[in-house]
Amino acid sequence: MSGLHLRAISHAFGSNQVLRNVSVSVAPGELVCLLGPSGCGKTTLLRIAAGLETIQSGQVEIGGELVADADRSLNLPPEKRGVGLMFQDYALFPHLTIQENISFGIAKKNRSAHQSLIAESMANMGISGYAEAYPHTLSGGQQQRVALLRALAPGPNVLLLDEPFSGLDVTRRAQVRTETLRTIKDTGVGTLMVTHDPEEAMFMADRILVMNEGQVLQDGSPTDLYFHPHDQFVTELFGPVNEFEGIVKNNLIKTKVGEFPVSGYNDGTELSFLVRPEGFLIDESNRGISMKVITARPLGRSSVVMMELDDDTPIEARVPGVVLPEAGSSVSVSIRPEQIHYFPKSTTR
């Protein structure tokens, strides 16, 4: 098998167990994101794949070759694993030119043969005019492009990215992210990327692995995770939610915002009932739930409307376009069924 395969990885720093029997596979041409809060183990898993952390339990296979096996005391160094590495600080060599940085990982005897390919790659990324410049003269976005090309230049079996866009401002991040995704997909290299930004993961990934406390909670496509989260932790990871409570009766749950059909729960089961802000719609037909507007603010392509129910329960809605009802006015609100999620209270996080 080619690509990257991490099998039954467990890892601890002293008494702190940071990974617990984690398995991850990345196919050639696939981009997989490890998504989760700080300290969940995602960067440690990436470092084990790269060979920067000595394996304690499990196996690592890259490009069809076993490169680390705790039982066999096998742990090949990074330079023998066929991996391309890119870190959040880019780690460019300040004393080398941009062209020298990009070609650094290529064996000296092969560098001349790669010059035309490097020149083409630099042109595609818009940095061909900086071949003889030094890293400190480039912007953060340009340095990110150089770091990516350096990681890809040797033709790795797997590309490993650790928070590659965290140092960029919001506007530049969107542009560089798009260019990076196009470049990675053009090469066809399997990529494992660490991020704590759910929007970034949804934009970049073919698959997302949500991690928490050293474990993978859910593995699926961005659409699967957003619309079909397995628990409350995964639901809330992808943005704020409005949370209510209810009790199941006759396959319905009665909440402060209405009654809704549920399945798979016995009568009397207490559920946490979650609705994303974009799940609320301002309903001009007046057939929805009456709510009082507290504030309304435009965000450009959408508007955030803060409301409350008769019992002062706060509601946050995010509606498309410019929708700015006056503070103190009443609006009729309906709920989109696909933005509703519910879980037993005993299993929520």
C-alpha positions in Angstrom: 0.0 0.0 0.0 1.2 3.5 -0.8 0.4 6.8 0.9 0.7 7.2 4.7 -0.6 4.7 7.3 -0.4 5.3 11.1 -1.5 2.2 13.0 -2.4 2.0 16.7 -0.3 4.9 17.7 -0.1 5.6 21.5 2.3 8.2 23.0 3.0 9.7 26.3 5.2 12.5 27.8 5.8 11.2 31.3 2.4 10.6 32.9 0.6 12.7 30.2 -1.0 10.3 27.7 -1.3 12.4 24.5 -2.3 9.7 22.0 -4.5 6.7 22.6 -4.4 4.0 20.0 -4.9 6.3 17.0 -4.9 5.0 13.4 -4.8 7.3 10.4 -4.5 6.6 6.6 -3.9 9.1 3.8 -4.2 7.9 0.2 -2.0 9.3 -2.7 -3.6 12.6 -3.8 -5.7 12.8 -0.7 -5.6 15.7 1.7 -6.5 14.8 5.3 -6.8 17.3 8.1 -6.3 16.6 11.8 -8.7 19.1 13.5 -9.0 19.7 17.2 -8.2 22.0 20.1 -4.7 22.7 21.4 -3.2 19.8 23.3 -5.4 17.1 21.7 -2.4 15.3 20.2 -2.6 16.2 16.5 0.9 17.8 16.3 2.5 14.9 18.2 0.9 12.5 15.7 2.3 14.5 12.8 5.8 14.5 14.4 5.6 10.7 14.8 4.8 10.4 11.1 7.7 12.6 10.2 10.2 10.8 12.5 10.7 13.8 14.7 9.3 12.0 17.7 10.4 8.5 18.6 7.6 6.0 18.2 6.5 4.4 21.5 3.6 2.1 20.3 2.3 1.2 16.9 3.6 1.4 13.3 4.2 4.0 10.6 4.2 3.1 6.9 5.0 5.5 4.1 5.0 4.8 0.4 4.5 1.1 1.0 7.6 0.9 3.3 7.5 0.3 7.1 9.5 3.3 8.5 8.7 2.9 12.2 7.6 0.0 14.4 7.8 0.1 18.2 7.9 -3.7 18.5 10.9 -4.0 16.2 12.6 -0.9 17.5 12.5 0.5 14.0 12.5 4.3 13.6 13.9 5.7 10.4 15.0 9.4 10.6 13.0 12.0 8.6 15.5 12.2 5.7 15.0 8.5 5.0 11.2 8.5 5.1 10.4 10.4 1.8 8.4 13.1 3.6 8.0 16.8 2.9 7.8 18.9 6.0 6.3 22.3 6.4 5.9 24.0 9.8 4.0 27.1 10.9 7.2 29.2 11.3 8.4 28.0 7.8 11.9 27.5 9.1 13.6 28.9 6.0 17.4 29.2 6.0 18.2 32.9 6.3 21.6 32.6 4.7 20.3 30.9 1.5 18.6 32.5 -1.4 15.0 31.6 -2.3 16.1 29.2 -5.1 18.7 27.6 -2.7 16.1 27.2 0.0 13.7 25.4 -2.4 16.4 23.1 -3.8 17.9 22.3 -0.4 16.3 18.9 0.0 17.3 17.7 -3.5 20.5 15.7 -3.7 23.3 17.9 -5.2 23.9 15.5 -8.1 20.2 15.9 -9.1 19.8 19.7 -8.6 20.6 20.7 -12.2 18.0 18.3 -13.5 15.4 19.9 -11.3 16.1 23.6 -12.1 13.5 23.9 -14.8 10.9 22.3 -12.7 11.8 24.6 -9.7 11.6 27.6 -12.0 8.2 26.6 -13.3 6.9 26.0 -9.8 8.2 29.4 -8.7 6.4 31.0 -11.6 3.2 29.3 -10.8 3.3 30.5 -7.3 4.2 34.1 -8.3 7.7 34.3 -6.8 9.9 33.8 -9.9 11.3 37.3 -9.5 12.7 36.4 -6.1 15.1 33.5 -7.0 18.2 35.4 -5.7 16.5 37.2 -2.8 16.8 36.2 0.8 13.8 35.1 3.1 13.8 38.3 5.2 13.0 40.4 2.2 9.8 38.5 1.5 6.3 38.9 2.9 4.8 36.2 5.1 2.7 34.9 2.2 5.7 34.7 -0.1 7.7 32.9 2.6 4.9 30.4 2.9 5.0 29.7 -0.8 8.8 29.1 -0.6 8.4 26.7 2.3 5.7 24.7 0.4 7.9 24.5 -2.7 10.9 23.4 -0.6 8.8 20.6 0.9 7.6 19.5 -2.5 10.8 19.8 -4.5 12.3 16.4 -3.6 9.1 14.7 -4.8 8.1 13.2 -1.4 5.7 10.3 -0.9 3.8 12.2 1.8 3.5 15.9 2.6 3.1 16.9 6.3 1.8 20.4 7.2 1.7 21.8 10.7 -0.6 24.9 10.9 0.8 26.2 7.6 -1.4 29.4 7.5 -1.5 30.5 11.1 1.1 33.3 10.6 -0.9 35.0 7.9 -3.5 37.7 8.2 -7.1 36.8 7.2 -7.1 38.3 3.7 -3.7 36.8 2.7 -4.6 33.5 4.3 -7.5 32.9 2.0 -5.4 33.6 -1.1 -2.4 31.5 -0.1 -4.7 28.7 1.1 -6.2 28.5 -2.4 -2.8 28.5 -4.1 -1.5 25.9 -1.7 -4.5 23.6 -2.3 -4.1 23.9 -6.1 -0.4 23.2 -6.0 -0.8 20.1 -3.7 -3.5 18.7 -5.9 -1.4 19.2 -9.0 1.4 17.1 -7.5 -0.9 14.3 -6.4 1.0 13.8 -3.2 -0.9 12.5 -0.1 -1.0 15.2 2.5 -1.6 15.2 6.3 -2.3 18.7 7.7 -2.8 19.9 11.3 -5.1 22.8 12.0 -7.3 24.1 14.8 -9.4 26.2 12.4 -12.6 24.3 11.3 -13.2 26.6 8.3 -9.7 26.0 7.1 -10.2 22.2 7.5 -13.4 22.3 5.6 -11.9 24.3 2.7 -8.7 22.2 2.4 -9.6 18.6 3.3 -11.0 15.7 1.5 -11.4 14.1 4.9 -11.3 15.5 8.4 -10.3 13.6 11.5 -11.7 15.4 14.6 -9.4 14.8 17.6 -9.8 15.4 21.3 -7.9 14.1 24.3 -5.6 11.9 22.2 -8.4 10.1 20.3 -10.1 10.4 16.9 -13.8 11.2 17.6 -15.0 11.2 14.0 -13.5 10.7 10.6 -15.4 11.8 7.5 -15.8 14.4 4.7 -16.4 18.0 5.6 -20.0 17.7 4.7 -20.5 14.6 6.9 -18.9 16.2 9.9 -20.8 19.5 9.6 -24.3 18.0 8.9 -23.9 14.7 10.7 -21.7 15.2 13.8 -21.5 12.2 16.2 -21.7 14.2 19.4 -21.9 17.6 20.9 -18.2 18.2 20.9 -17.9 17.7 17.2 -21.0 19.9 16.6 -19.6 22.8 18.6 -16.2 22.5 17.1 -17.6 23.8 13.8 -19.0 27.0 15.3 -21.4 28.3 17.9 -24.7 26.7 18.6 -27.9 27.6 20.4 -28.5 24.9 23.0 -31.9 23.9 24.4 -33.2 21.0 26.4 -36.1 18.7 25.9 -37.7 15.3 26.7 -38.7 12.7 24.2 -42.4 11.7 24.0 -44.0 9.8 21.1 -41.0 10.4 18.8 -41.1 14.1 19.4 -39.0 16.5 21.5 -40.7 19.5 23.0 -38.3 22.5 23.4 -38.6 26.3 23.9 -38.5 26.7 20.2 -41.1 24.1 19.3 -41.7 20.4 18.9 -39.6 18.4 16.5 -39.5 14.8 15.4 -36.7 12.6 16.8 -35.9 8.9 16.3 -34.0 6.2 18.2 -34.9 7.4 21.7 -37.3 6.1 24.3 -40.0 8.3 25.9 -38.6 10.2 28.8 -35.0 10.5 27.4 -33.5 13.9 28.1 -31.8 15.4 25.1 -29.6 18.4 24.4 -31.1 20.1 21.4 -28.7 22.2 19.3 -29.4 24.7 16.5 -26.6 26.4 14.6 -27.1 30.2 14.1 -27.6 29.7 10.4 -30.4 27.3 11.2 -32.8 30.2 12.1 -34.7 32.0 9.3 -36.5 35.2 9.6 -40.0 34.2 8.4 -42.1 36.9 6.9 -45.2 34.6 6.8 -45.5 35.1 10.6 -46.1 31.3 11.0 -42.9 30.8 13.0 -41.9 31.5 16.6 -42.2 35.1 17.8 -38.9 36.6 19.1 -37.8 40.0 20.2 -34.8 41.6 18.4 -32.0 42.7 20.7 -29.4 43.8 18.1 -28.7 43.2 14.4 -25.3 43.7 12.7 -24.2 43.3 9.1 -21.3 41.1 8.2 -21.3 41.7 4.5 -22.7 38.5 3.0 -24.7 37.8 6.1 -26.2 39.4 9.2 -26.0 38.4 12.8 -29.4 39.0 14.6 -29.4 38.6 18.4 -32.9 37.8 19.7 -34.7 36.5 22.8 -37.7 34.4 23.6 -40.5 35.5 26.0 -38.6 34.0 28.9 -35.4 36.0 28.0 -33.6 33.0 26.5 -31.0 34.4 24.1 -30.9 33.3 20.5 -28.1 34.0 17.9 -29.2 33.8 14.3 -27.0 34.3 11.2 -29.1 35.0 8.1 -27.9 35.6 4.5 -27.9 39.1 3.1 -28.5 42.3 4.9 -31.3 41.7 7.4 -31.4 44.3 10.0 -34.7 44.4 12.0 -34.9 47.2 14.5 -34.0 46.5 18.1 -37.1 45.9 20.2 -39.2 44.8 17.2 -40.7 41.3 17.0 -39.9 38.9 14.2 -41.2 35.5 13.3 -38.5 32.8 13.2 -38.5 29.3 11.7 -35.8 26.6 11.9 -34.1 24.7 9.1 -34.3 21.0 10.0 -30.8 20.2 8.6 -29.3 22.5 11.1 -30.8 20.7 14.1 -28.7 18.2 16.2 -29.7 16.4 19.3 -27.8 14.1 21.7 -28.5 12.4 25.1 -27.5 14.8 27.9 -25.5 12.1 29.5 -23.2 11.7 26.4 -22.7 15.4 25.6 -19.2 17.0 26.2 
